[in-house]
Amino acid sequence: MYVLNGADRHLIFVGIIVYLVVNSIENIFYYSIGRHTGENSIKLEIPLGKDLVKIIIVTIIFAIFQGYLTFLFS
């Protein structure tokens, strides 16, 4: 097993935060593109309700996974 020191925890935390921010913005664009498929213009639409919750949960799971992989391969 690996023992996490302060620098390792910092690396995991920064990786998770960066992934959450960047991927959340990307997911909102993908959501908007999917909602307005076939239209000529791009409209930005923020998901509401269950769609937003699903996007947040999936993003958090992959952010944790990305932070852990960043730690393993650093």
N, C-alpha and C positions, 0 to 999 in steps of 0.2 A: 504494500500500500504506500501511497505517497503521503507525505506530511506537508501540509500547506503552511508556508511561512507568510509573513505580511506582504511581501512583494508578489507572491503567487496569488494571494487573495485579491490584491489590488488589480492584477492583470485580468483575473476572471471577472471582477466587478466592472472594470472598464470595457472589456469585451462584450459583456451582457448589455450594458447601457448603450454603447455605440450601435450594437445590432438592433436593439429595441427601437431606437430613434430612426435609424436609416430604413429598417425594414417596415416600420409602421407607415412611414411616408410612402414607401413603394407599394405596400398593400392597399392603401387608400387609392392610389392611382390605378392599380389593377382592378379594384372593386368598381371604380368609376368607369373604366373602359368596358368592363363586363356588363355593367348596367346600361350602357349607351352604345352597344354594338350595333353597327349598321348606320349610325349617324355620321354626318360629315364633320361635325365639330367635336372637340373634346370638352366635356363638362366634368367638373370636379364635384363629386357627391360624397359627403361623409356618411358612412353606414350608421344606422340606428338599430337599437334593440338587439335582437339575437345575432344579427350579422356582425355587429361591432364586438359583442362578447366572444363570438367564435374566432374572429380575427385576432383579438387580444390574447386569448388562451393559446392559440397556435403559435403566435409570435413569441410569447413568453417561453413556451416549451423549447422552441428552436433557439432562442437567445441563451437559455441555460446550456443547451447542448453545444452551441458555438463557443461560449465562454469556457466550458470544460475542455473542448478540443483545442482551443487556443492555449490553455494551460499545458495540455499533454504534449503539444508539438513545439512549445517554446523552449 
